[in-house]
Amino acid sequence: MSVADFKAKMGVEKIDVKQNPNTGKCFFVYGRETGAVSERFLKGDITKPVISQVCSLETGDMFYMLHQLGDGGAPTLVTL
């Protein structure tokens, strides 16, 4: 979903992207919750940000990830 749609759905006014000083990995904060951020963010490759709910293969946990529109390699068949 778009960042605007995500903020509306979660009832938050802003999303802060932060970087863990110990690991260097980025994450985002919305309200009192956090989500993951694609490694491409630090490279400046996030020009069309979207947020998806994804599932960890290792744990089965669901979480949100901020990433570039189109990440994942699946071809876009139509945009509505």
N, CA, C and O atoms as a CHARMM CRD file, in Angstrom:
* protein
*
  320
    1    1 MET  N      0.84200  -1.17200   0.00000 PROA 1      0.00000
    2    1 MET  CA     0.00000   0.00000   0.00000 PROA 1      0.00000
    3    1 MET  C      0.88600   1.23400   0.00000 PROA 1      0.00000
    4    1 MET  O      2.05900   1.17300   0.37000 PROA 1      0.00000
    5    2 SER  N      0.31900   2.34000  -0.41400 PROA 2      0.00000
    6    2 SER  CA     1.09100   3.58000  -0.40600 PROA 2      0.00000
    7    2 SER  C      1.37900   3.97800   1.03600 PROA 2      0.00000
    8    2 SER  O      0.71400   3.51300   1.96200 PROA 2      0.00000
    9    3 VAL  N      2.37000   4.83600   1.22000 PROA 3      0.00000
   10    3 VAL  CA     2.68700   5.32900   2.55800 PROA 3      0.00000
   11    3 VAL  C      1.48800   6.08600   3.13000 PROA 3      0.00000
   12    3 VAL  O      1.16600   5.94100   4.30900 PROA 3      0.00000
   13    4 ALA  N      0.82900   6.88900   2.30100 PROA 4      0.00000
   14    4 ALA  CA    -0.35600   7.62900   2.76200 PROA 4      0.00000
   15    4 ALA  C     -1.45900   6.67900   3.20400 PROA 4      0.00000
   16    4 ALA  O     -2.08900   6.90600   4.23700 PROA 4      0.00000
   17    5 ASP  N     -1.70500   5.61600   2.43800 PROA 5      0.00000
   18    5 ASP  CA    -2.72700   4.63100   2.80400 PROA 5      0.00000
   19    5 ASP  C     -2.35100   3.92200   4.10900 PROA 5      0.00000
   20    5 ASP  O     -3.21000   3.67400   4.95500 PROA 5      0.00000
   21    6 PHE  N     -1.07900   3.60100   4.26500 PROA 6      0.00000
   22    6 PHE  CA    -0.61400   2.93400   5.48600 PROA 6      0.00000
   23    6 PHE  C     -0.83400   3.82600   6.70500 PROA 6      0.00000
   24    6 PHE  O     -1.33500   3.36800   7.73200 PROA 6      0.00000
   25    7 LYS  N     -0.45700   5.10300   6.58900 PROA 7      0.00000
   26    7 LYS  CA    -0.63200   6.02700   7.71400 PROA 7      0.00000
   27    7 LYS  C     -2.10600   6.16500   8.07300 PROA 7      0.00000
   28    7 LYS  O     -2.45500   6.20000   9.25300 PROA 7      0.00000
   29    8 ALA  N     -2.96400   6.24400   7.07700 PROA 8      0.00000
   30    8 ALA  CA    -4.39900   6.34500   7.34000 PROA 8      0.00000
   31    8 ALA  C     -4.91500   5.08000   8.01600 PROA 8      0.00000
   32    8 ALA  O     -5.68100   5.15700   8.97700 PROA 8      0.00000
   33    9 LYS  N     -4.50400   3.92600   7.52400 PROA 9      0.00000
   34    9 LYS  CA    -4.95100   2.64500   8.08600 PROA 9      0.00000
   35    9 LYS  C     -4.49900   2.48900   9.53200 PROA 9      0.00000
   36    9 LYS  O     -5.24700   1.97400  10.36300 PROA 9      0.00000
   37   10 MET  N     -3.28100   2.92900   9.84000 PROA 10     0.00000
   38   10 MET  CA    -2.71900   2.77400  11.18200 PROA 10     0.00000
   39   10 MET  C     -3.06900   3.93700  12.10600 PROA 10     0.00000
   40   10 MET  O     -2.80000   3.88000  13.30600 PROA 10     0.00000
   41   11 GLY  N     -3.66800   4.98800  11.55300 PROA 11     0.00000
   42   11 GLY  CA    -4.06300   6.13000  12.36300 PROA 11     0.00000
   43   11 GLY  C     -2.89200   6.94100  12.88400 PROA 11     0.00000
   44   11 GLY  O     -2.92900   7.44500  14.00600 PROA 11     0.00000
   45   12 VAL  N     -1.84300   7.06900  12.06300 PROA 12     0.00000
   46   12 VAL  CA    -0.67100   7.84900  12.45600 PROA 12     0.00000
   47   12 VAL  C     -0.46500   8.99500  11.47200 PROA 12     0.00000
   48   12 VAL  O     -0.85500   8.90300  10.30800 PROA 12     0.00000
   49   13 GLU  N      0.14700  10.07000  11.94700 PROA 13     0.00000
   50   13 GLU  CA     0.39300  11.22600  11.09700 PROA 13     0.00000
   51   13 GLU  C      1.73700  11.16200  10.39000 PROA 13     0.00000
   52   13 GLU  O      1.92800  11.78400   9.34500 PROA 13     0.00000
   53   14 LYS  N      2.68200  10.39500  10.97300 PROA 14     0.00000
   54   14 LYS  CA     4.01700  10.34800  10.37800 PROA 14     0.00000
   55   14 LYS  C      4.64400   8.98400  10.57500 PROA 14     0.00000
   56   14 LYS  O      4.24000   8.19600  11.43100 PROA 14     0.00000
   57   15 ILE  N      5.64600   8.73800   9.75100 PROA 15     0.00000
   58   15 ILE  CA     6.47900   7.54300   9.84400 PROA 15     0.00000
   59   15 ILE  C      7.92200   8.04100   9.89500 PROA 15     0.00000
   60   15 ILE  O      8.34100   8.81500   9.03500 PROA 15     0.00000
   61   16 ASP  N      8.67700   7.60400  10.89100 PROA 16     0.00000
   62   16 ASP  CA    10.08100   7.97200  11.00700 PROA 16     0.00000
   63   16 ASP  C     10.94100   6.78300  10.61900 PROA 16     0.00000
   64   16 ASP  O     10.76000   5.68300  11.14100 PROA 16     0.00000
   65   17 VAL  N     11.88600   7.00200   9.69800 PROA 17     0.00000
   66   17 VAL  CA    12.85900   5.96700   9.35600 PROA 17     0.00000
   67   17 VAL  C     14.09400   6.23000  10.21300 PROA 17     0.00000
   68   17 VAL  O     14.63500   7.33600  10.22200 PROA 17     0.00000
   69   18 LYS  N     14.52800   5.20200  10.93000 PROA 18     0.00000
   70   18 LYS  CA    15.67400   5.31800  11.83800 PROA 18     0.00000
   71   18 LYS  C     16.69900   4.24800  11.49700 PROA 18     0.00000
   72   18 LYS  O     16.40600   3.28300  10.79000 PROA 18     0.00000
   73   19 GLN  N     17.91700   4.44200  12.01800 PROA 19     0.00000
   74   19 GLN  CA    18.98400   3.47700  11.78900 PROA 19     0.00000
   75   19 GLN  C     19.53600   3.00400  13.12700 PROA 19     0.00000
   76   19 GLN  O     19.89200   3.81000  13.98700 PROA 19     0.00000
   77   20 ASN  N     19.60000   1.69600  13.28900 PROA 20     0.00000
   78   20 ASN  CA    20.17800   1.11300  14.49300 PROA 20     0.00000
   79   20 ASN  C     21.68000   1.38400  14.46900 PROA 20     0.00000
   80   20 ASN  O     22.36000   0.94500  13.54200 PROA 20     0.00000
   81   21 PRO  N     22.22300   2.10400  15.47400 PROA 21     0.00000
   82   21 PRO  CA    23.64700   2.44000  15.46400 PROA 21     0.00000
   83   21 PRO  C     24.55000   1.22600  15.64500 PROA 21     0.00000
   84   21 PRO  O     25.72300   1.27900  15.27600 PROA 21     0.00000
   85   22 ASN  N     24.03700   0.14600  16.19900 PROA 22     0.00000
   86   22 ASN  CA    24.85600  -1.05200  16.42400 PROA 22     0.00000
   87   22 ASN  C     24.93000  -1.95700  15.20400 PROA 22     0.00000
   88   22 ASN  O     25.97700  -2.53700  14.91800 PROA 22     0.00000
   89   23 THR  N     23.80800  -2.08100  14.48000 PROA 23     0.00000
   90   23 THR  CA    23.77600  -2.99900  13.33100 PROA 23     0.00000
   91   23 THR  C     23.85700  -2.28200  11.99300 PROA 23     0.00000
   92   23 THR  O     24.22100  -2.88600  10.98400 PROA 23     0.00000
   93   24 GLY  N     23.51600  -0.98100  11.97900 PROA 24     0.00000
   94   24 GLY  CA    23.47100  -0.23000  10.73200 PROA 24     0.00000
   95   24 GLY  C     22.18900  -0.43500   9.95700 PROA 24     0.00000
   96   24 GLY  O     21.97500   0.22400   8.93900 PROA 24     0.00000
   97   25 LYS  N     21.32000  -1.34200  10.41700 PROA 25     0.00000
   98   25 LYS  CA    20.07600  -1.61500   9.70000 PROA 25     0.00000
   99   25 LYS  C     19.04500  -0.53100  10.00100 PROA 25     0.00000
  100   25 LYS  O     19.00300   0.02900  11.09600 PROA 25     0.00000
  101   26 CYS  N     18.21200  -0.25100   8.99300 PROA 26     0.00000
  102   26 CYS  CA    17.15800   0.75000   9.14200 PROA 26     0.00000
  103   26 CYS  C     15.84500   0.07800   9.51800 PROA 26     0.00000
  104   26 CYS  O     15.61500  -1.09200   9.21200 PROA 26     0.00000
  105   27 PHE  N     14.99400   0.83900  10.18400 PROA 27     0.00000
  106   27 PHE  CA    13.65000   0.40600  10.52400 PROA 27     0.00000
  107   27 PHE  C     12.76800   1.64300  10.52900 PROA 27     0.00000
  108   27 PHE  O     13.27100   2.76600  10.55900 PROA 27     0.00000
  109   28 PHE  N     11.45600   1.44400  10.50000 PROA 28     0.00000
  110   28 PHE  CA    10.57700   2.60100  10.57700 PROA 28     0.00000
  111   28 PHE  C      9.67700   2.48500  11.79200 PROA 28     0.00000
  112   28 PHE  O      9.33600   1.39300  12.24600 PROA 28     0.00000
  113   29 VAL  N      9.30200   3.66100  12.30600 PROA 29     0.00000
  114   29 VAL  CA     8.47800   3.74700  13.50700 PROA 29     0.00000
  115   29 VAL  C      7.17600   4.43400  13.13500 PROA 29     0.00000
  116   29 VAL  O      7.17500   5.49600  12.51300 PROA 29     0.00000
  117   30 TYR  N      6.06100   3.81200  13.52300 PROA 30     0.00000
  118   30 TYR  CA     4.73800   4.40900  13.32900 PROA 30     0.00000
  119   30 TYR  C      3.97400   4.23700  14.62900 PROA 30     0.00000
  120   30 TYR  O      3.65700   3.11800  15.03300 PROA 30     0.00000
  121   31 GLY  N      3.68600   5.34000  15.27100 PROA 31     0.00000
  122   31 GLY  CA     3.08000   5.26500  16.60000 PROA 31     0.00000
  123   31 GLY  C      4.04700   4.58200  17.55100 PROA 31     0.00000
  124   31 GLY  O      5.19000   5.01300  17.70900 PROA 31     0.00000
  125   32 ARG  N      3.57500   3.50300  18.19100 PROA 32     0.00000
  126   32 ARG  CA     4.42400   2.73400  19.11100 PROA 32     0.00000
  127   32 ARG  C      4.94400   1.44600  18.48600 PROA 32     0.00000
  128   32 ARG  O      5.52400   0.60900  19.17800 PROA 32     0.00000
  129   33 GLU  N      4.74400   1.28600  17.20800 PROA 33     0.00000
  130   33 GLU  CA     5.13000   0.06700  16.49500 PROA 33     0.00000
  131   33 GLU  C      6.31000   0.33500  15.57200 PROA 33     0.00000
  132   33 GLU  O      6.62100   1.48300  15.25500 PROA 33     0.00000
  133   34 THR  N      6.96700  -0.75100  15.14300 PROA 34     0.00000
  134   34 THR  CA     8.08500  -0.62800  14.20600 PROA 34     0.00000
  135   34 THR  C      7.89700  -1.58000  13.03400 PROA 34     0.00000
  136   34 THR  O      7.15600  -2.55900  13.12400 PROA 34     0.00000
  137   35 GLY  N      8.57400  -1.28100  11.94200 PROA 35     0.00000
  138   35 GLY  CA     8.57300  -2.12200  10.76000 PROA 35     0.00000
  139   35 GLY  C      9.96400  -2.15400  10.15600 PROA 35     0.00000
  140   35 GLY  O     10.82800  -1.35800  10.52300 PROA 35     0.00000
  141   36 ALA  N     10.17200  -3.06000   9.24500 PROA 36     0.00000
  142   36 ALA  CA    11.46000  -3.22100   8.58300 PROA 36     0.00000
  143   36 ALA  C     11.58700  -2.25700   7.40700 PROA 36     0.00000
  144   36 ALA  O     10.58800  -1.76300   6.88300 PROA 36     0.00000
  145   37 VAL  N     12.81800  -1.99800   7.00500 PROA 37     0.00000
  146   37 VAL  CA    13.10100  -1.13700   5.85700 PROA 37     0.00000
  147   37 VAL  C     14.06100  -1.88300   4.93500 PROA 37     0.00000
  148   37 VAL  O     15.03300  -2.48100   5.39600 PROA 37     0.00000
  149   38 SER  N     13.78900  -1.84700   3.65000 PROA 38     0.00000
  150   38 SER  CA    14.64700  -2.48400   2.65600 PROA 38     0.00000
  151   38 SER  C     16.06800  -1.95500   2.74200 PROA 38     0.00000
  152   38 SER  O     16.28700  -0.77400   3.01400 PROA 38     0.00000
  153   39 GLU  N     17.03100  -2.83700   2.50700 PROA 39     0.00000
  154   39 GLU  CA    18.44100  -2.43400   2.49000 PROA 39     0.00000
  155   39 GLU  C     18.71800  -1.40700   1.39600 PROA 39     0.00000
  156   39 GLU  O     19.70200  -0.67200   1.47500 PROA 39     0.00000
  157   40 ARG  N     17.87700  -1.35000   0.39400 PROA 40     0.00000
  158   40 ARG  CA    18.05100  -0.38900  -0.70000 PROA 40     0.00000
  159   40 ARG  C     17.88100   1.05600  -0.23300 PROA 40     0.00000
  160   40 ARG  O     18.31200   1.97700  -0.92700 PROA 40     0.00000
  161   41 PHE  N     17.25600   1.27200   0.93700 PROA 41     0.00000
  162   41 PHE  CA    17.00600   2.62200   1.42800 PROA 41     0.00000
  163   41 PHE  C     18.31000   3.40800   1.57900 PROA 41     0.00000
  164   41 PHE  O     18.40200   4.55000   1.12900 PROA 41     0.00000
  165   42 LEU  N     19.30700   2.80500   2.20300 PROA 42     0.00000
  166   42 LEU  CA    20.57200   3.50000   2.44000 PROA 42     0.00000
  167   42 LEU  C     21.33500   3.78900   1.14600 PROA 42     0.00000
  168   42 LEU  O     22.18400   4.67900   1.10900 PROA 42     0.00000
  169   43 LYS  N     21.03400   3.04500   0.10100 PROA 43     0.00000
  170   43 LYS  CA    21.66900   3.28200  -1.19400 PROA 43     0.00000
  171   43 LYS  C     20.96500   4.37300  -1.98500 PROA 43     0.00000
  172   43 LYS  O     21.41500   4.75100  -3.06700 PROA 43     0.00000
  173   44 GLY  N     19.85200   4.88500  -1.44300 PROA 44     0.00000
  174   44 GLY  CA    19.07900   5.91100  -2.13900 PROA 44     0.00000
  175   44 GLY  C     18.21400   5.36400  -3.25000 PROA 44     0.00000
  176   44 GLY  O     17.77600   6.10500  -4.13000 PROA 44     0.00000
  177   45 ASP  N     17.96800   4.06000  -3.21000 PROA 45     0.00000
  178   45 ASP  CA    17.19800   3.41000  -4.27600 PROA 45     0.00000
  179   45 ASP  C     15.69200   3.39100  -4.01800 PROA 45     0.00000
  180   45 ASP  O     14.95600   2.77300  -4.78800 PROA 45     0.00000
  181   46 ILE  N     15.21400   4.04000  -2.97200 PROA 46     0.00000
  182   46 ILE  CA    13.78400   4.05800  -2.68800 PROA 46     0.00000
  183   46 ILE  C     13.20800   5.37000  -3.21300 PROA 46     0.00000
  184   46 ILE  O     13.20800   6.38500  -2.51700 PROA 46     0.00000
  185   47 THR  N     12.72100   5.33300  -4.44600 PROA 47     0.00000
  186   47 THR  CA    12.13900   6.52600  -5.06900 PROA 47     0.00000
  187   47 THR  C     10.61500   6.47500  -5.08300 PROA 47     0.00000
  188   47 THR  O      9.95600   7.51000  -5.17300 PROA 47     0.00000
  189   48 LYS  N     10.06000   5.27200  -4.99500 PROA 48     0.00000
  190   48 LYS  CA     8.61000   5.07700  -4.95500 PROA 48     0.00000
  191   48 LYS  C      8.30700   4.16100  -3.77400 PROA 48     0.00000
  192   48 LYS  O      8.07500   2.96600  -3.95400 PROA 48     0.00000
  193   49 PRO  N      8.30900   4.73400  -2.54100 PROA 49     0.00000
  194   49 PRO  CA     8.13400   3.88500  -1.36300 PROA 49     0.00000
  195   49 PRO  C      6.71400   3.35800  -1.21100 PROA 49     0.00000
  196   49 PRO  O      5.73800   4.07000  -1.44400 PROA 49     0.00000
  197   50 VAL  N      6.62600   2.10700  -0.81700 PROA 50     0.00000
  198   50 VAL  CA     5.36800   1.46200  -0.46700 PROA 50     0.00000
  199   50 VAL  C      5.61900   0.60600   0.77300 PROA 50     0.00000
  200   50 VAL  O      6.76700   0.33200   1.12500 PROA 50     0.00000
  201   51 ILE  N      4.55000   0.19000   1.42400 PROA 51     0.00000
  202   51 ILE  CA     4.66900  -0.65900   2.60400 PROA 51     0.00000
  203   51 ILE  C      3.82800  -1.90300   2.38000 PROA 51     0.00000
  204   51 ILE  O      2.65000  -1.82200   2.03300 PROA 51     0.00000
  205   52 SER  N      4.45700  -3.05800   2.58500 PROA 52     0.00000
  206   52 SER  CA     3.77700  -4.34200   2.42200 PROA 52     0.00000
  207   52 SER  C      3.84100  -5.12700   3.71100 PROA 52     0.00000
  208   52 SER  O      4.79400  -5.00000   4.48000 PROA 52     0.00000
  209   53 GLN  N      2.82400  -5.94300   3.94800 PROA 53     0.00000
  210   53 GLN  CA     2.88400  -6.87700   5.06100 PROA 53     0.00000
  211   53 GLN  C      3.50200  -8.16000   4.52800 PROA 53     0.00000
  212   53 GLN  O      3.04000  -8.71300   3.53000 PROA 53     0.00000
  213   54 VAL  N      4.54900  -8.63000   5.19800 PROA 54     0.00000
  214   54 VAL  CA     5.26600  -9.82000   4.75500 PROA 54     0.00000
  215   54 VAL  C      5.36900 -10.81800   5.89900 PROA 54     0.00000
  216   54 VAL  O      5.11400 -10.49200   7.05900 PROA 54     0.00000
  217   55 CYS  N      5.74800 -12.03600   5.54700 PROA 55     0.00000
  218   55 CYS  CA     5.86400 -13.11300   6.52700 PROA 55     0.00000
  219   55 CYS  C      7.30500 -13.61000   6.55600 PROA 55     0.00000
  220   55 CYS  O      7.88900 -13.88600   5.50800 PROA 55     0.00000
  221   56 SER  N      7.87500 -13.72400   7.74500 PROA 56     0.00000
  222   56 SER  CA     9.22500 -14.26000   7.90600 PROA 56     0.00000
  223   56 SER  C      9.21200 -15.75500   7.61000 PROA 56     0.00000
  224   56 SER  O      8.41000 -16.49400   8.18100 PROA 56     0.00000
  225   57 LEU  N     10.09200 -16.20100   6.72400 PROA 57     0.00000
  226   57 LEU  CA    10.17000 -17.62800   6.40500 PROA 57     0.00000
  227   57 LEU  C     10.66700 -18.44000   7.60300 PROA 57     0.00000
  228   57 LEU  O     10.27100 -19.58900   7.79300 PROA 57     0.00000
  229   58 GLU  N     11.54800 -17.82100   8.41300 PROA 58     0.00000
  230   58 GLU  CA    12.12900 -18.53600   9.55000 PROA 58     0.00000
  231   58 GLU  C     11.14100 -18.72400  10.69900 PROA 58     0.00000
  232   58 GLU  O     11.08500 -19.79500  11.30300 PROA 58     0.00000
  233   59 THR  N     10.36000 -17.67900  11.00300 PROA 59     0.00000
  234   59 THR  CA     9.51700 -17.71500  12.20300 PROA 59     0.00000
  235   59 THR  C      8.01900 -17.75100  11.92300 PROA 59     0.00000
  236   59 THR  O      7.23500 -18.13200  12.79300 PROA 59     0.00000
  237   60 GLY  N      7.62100 -17.36300  10.72900 PROA 60     0.00000
  238   60 GLY  CA     6.20600 -17.26600  10.40700 PROA 60     0.00000
  239   60 GLY  C      5.56700 -15.97800  10.89500 PROA 60     0.00000
  240   60 GLY  O      4.36800 -15.77100  10.70600 PROA 60     0.00000
  241   61 ASP  N      6.36300 -15.09900  11.53000 PROA 61     0.00000
  242   61 ASP  CA     5.85200 -13.82000  12.03000 PROA 61     0.00000
  243   61 ASP  C      5.51900 -12.88100  10.87300 PROA 61     0.00000
  244   61 ASP  O      6.22400 -12.83400   9.86500 PROA 61     0.00000
  245   62 MET  N      4.43800 -12.14100  11.04100 PROA 62     0.00000
  246   62 MET  CA     4.03400 -11.13700  10.06200 PROA 62     0.00000
  247   62 MET  C      4.56300  -9.78100  10.50800 PROA 62     0.00000
  248   62 MET  O      4.54700  -9.45800  11.69600 PROA 62     0.00000
  249   63 PHE  N      5.03600  -8.98300   9.53900 PROA 63     0.00000
  250   63 PHE  CA     5.52400  -7.64500   9.84500 PROA 63     0.00000
  251   63 PHE  C      5.37400  -6.76900   8.61200 PROA 63     0.00000
  252   63 PHE  O      5.13000  -7.26900   7.51400 PROA 63     0.00000
  253   64 TYR  N      5.52000  -5.45600   8.79600 PROA 64     0.00000
  254   64 TYR  CA     5.45100  -4.51300   7.68500 PROA 64     0.00000
  255   64 TYR  C      6.85200  -4.16300   7.22400 PROA 64     0.00000
  256   64 TYR  O      7.78000  -4.07100   8.02700 PROA 64     0.00000
  257   65 MET  N      6.99600  -3.96400   5.90100 PROA 65     0.00000
  258   65 MET  CA     8.28000  -3.58300   5.32700 PROA 65     0.00000
  259   65 MET  C      8.09600  -2.40300   4.37700 PROA 65     0.00000
  260   65 MET  O      7.22500  -2.41200   3.50700 PROA 65     0.00000
  261   66 LEU  N      8.93000  -1.39700   4.56300 PROA 66     0.00000
  262   66 LEU  CA     9.00700  -0.25400   3.66200 PROA 66     0.00000
  263   66 LEU  C      9.99300  -0.61900   2.56800 PROA 66     0.00000
  264   66 LEU  O     11.13100  -0.99100   2.85800 PROA 66     0.00000
  265   67 HSD  N      9.57400  -0.51800   1.31800 PROA 67     0.00000
  266   67 HSD  CA    10.44200  -0.92500   0.21200 PROA 67     0.00000
  267   67 HSD  C     10.06900  -0.16300  -1.05000 PROA 67     0.00000
  268   67 HSD  O      9.10500   0.60300  -1.06700 PROA 67     0.00000
  269   68 GLN  N     10.83300  -0.37900  -2.09000 PROA 68     0.00000
  270   68 GLN  CA    10.60900   0.23800  -3.39200 PROA 68     0.00000
  271   68 GLN  C      9.44800  -0.46200  -4.10000 PROA 68     0.00000
  272   68 GLN  O      9.37900  -1.69100  -4.11600 PROA 68     0.00000
  273   69 LEU  N      8.55600   0.30300  -4.67200 PROA 69     0.00000
  274   69 LEU  CA     7.48000  -0.26400  -5.47900 PROA 69     0.00000
  275   69 LEU  C      8.08600  -1.17200  -6.54200 PROA 69     0.00000
  276   69 LEU  O      8.97000  -0.76000  -7.29200 PROA 69     0.00000
  277   70 GLY  N      7.61300  -2.38800  -6.59900 PROA 70     0.00000
  278   70 GLY  CA     8.08700  -3.32400  -7.61500 PROA 70     0.00000
  279   70 GLY  C      9.15600  -4.28000  -7.13100 PROA 70     0.00000
  280   70 GLY  O      9.53700  -5.17800  -7.88200 PROA 70     0.00000
  281   71 ASP  N      9.67600  -4.12900  -5.87700 PROA 71     0.00000
  282   71 ASP  CA    10.63800  -5.09800  -5.33800 PROA 71     0.00000
  283   71 ASP  C     10.00400  -6.48100  -5.32200 PROA 71     0.00000
  284   71 ASP  O      8.80400  -6.62500  -5.08600 PROA 71     0.00000
  285   72 GLY  N     10.80800  -7.47400  -5.57000 PROA 72     0.00000
  286   72 GLY  CA    10.31600  -8.84900  -5.48600 PROA 72     0.00000
  287   72 GLY  C     10.38900  -9.58200  -6.81100 PROA 72     0.00000
  288   72 GLY  O     10.29300 -10.80900  -6.83800 PROA 72     0.00000
  289   73 GLY  N     10.55500  -8.86600  -7.90300 PROA 73     0.00000
  290   73 GLY  CA    10.74600  -9.50700  -9.18700 PROA 73     0.00000
  291   73 GLY  C      9.49400  -9.93200  -9.91800 PROA 73     0.00000
  292   73 GLY  O      9.58100 -10.38400 -11.05900 PROA 73     0.00000
  293   74 ALA  N      8.32900  -9.80200  -9.30100 PROA 74     0.00000
  294   74 ALA  CA     7.10300 -10.17500  -9.98700 PROA 74     0.00000
  295   74 ALA  C      6.73200  -9.10000 -11.00400 PROA 74     0.00000
  296   74 ALA  O      6.72700  -7.91600 -10.66700 PROA 74     0.00000
  297   75 PRO  N      6.42300  -9.48400 -12.23700 PROA 75     0.00000
  298   75 PRO  CA     6.07000  -8.48800 -13.23200 PROA 75     0.00000
  299   75 PRO  C      4.71200  -7.84900 -12.94000 PROA 75     0.00000
  300   75 PRO  O      3.79000  -8.52100 -12.47700 PROA 75     0.00000
  301   76 THR  N      4.59700  -6.57100 -13.20900 PROA 76     0.00000
  302   76 THR  CA     3.31900  -5.85900 -13.06200 PROA 76     0.00000
  303   76 THR  C      2.47300  -6.14000 -14.29000 PROA 76     0.00000
  304   76 THR  O      2.89500  -5.86900 -15.41500 PROA 76     0.00000
  305   77 LEU  N      1.29100  -6.67800 -14.08200 PROA 77     0.00000
  306   77 LEU  CA     0.40500  -6.97600 -15.18800 PROA 77     0.00000
  307   77 LEU  C     -0.47300  -5.78100 -15.53900 PROA 77     0.00000
  308   77 LEU  O     -0.76200  -5.53900 -16.71100 PROA 77     0.00000
  309   78 VAL  N     -0.89300  -5.04100 -14.52900 PROA 78     0.00000
  310   78 VAL  CA    -1.70900  -3.85500 -14.76000 PROA 78     0.00000
  311   78 VAL  C     -1.62600  -2.97900 -13.52200 PROA 78     0.00000
  312   78 VAL  O     -1.50100  -3.47300 -12.40100 PROA 78     0.00000
  313   79 THR  N     -1.69700  -1.68800 -13.73600 PROA 79     0.00000
  314   79 THR  CA    -1.76700  -0.74100 -12.63200 PROA 79     0.00000
  315   79 THR  C     -3.11200  -0.03900 -12.74000 PROA 79     0.00000
  316   79 THR  O     -3.43600   0.53200 -13.78100 PROA 79     0.00000
  317   80 LEU  N     -3.89000  -0.08000 -11.67500 PROA 80     0.00000
  318   80 LEU  CA    -5.24000   0.47400 -11.68600 PROA 80     0.00000
  319   80 LEU  C     -5.30200   1.75700 -10.89500 PROA 80     0.00000
  320   80 LEU  O     -6.36600   2.36900 -10.79300 PROA 80     0.00000
